[in-house]
Amino acid sequence: MAKTIQVRVDDHLKDSADMLFTSLGLDTSTAIRMFLVASMEAGGIPFAVRRDANRDMAIQQSVEYRKAGGRFYTKDEFLSHMREAIAEGAKHAGP
């Protein structure tokens, strides 16, 4: 007897995956079945699953910075500062 697995993913991911698998001559259901079979054969996830130590460190540093009273710019503040720096640099640049 076959069982059904339902997974919720956003539209973009589903559409992108469908296009990828179609380009490989598969449908998404077949690709997922292949993943499940490979997992059973490997006795786990059939590819390396690991944390990104650099990303984890950056997150921890950001948390510590914020706890110490640090402030992050909004995108608008950042762009404003960048525009000011570019304008200031243009003043000092030669012809």
Secondary structure, DSSP 8 states (H G I E B T S, - for coil): ----------HHHHHHHHHHHHHTT--HHHHHHHHHHHHHHHTS-SS-----HHHHHHHHHHHHHHHTT-----HHHHHHHHHHHHHHHHHHS--
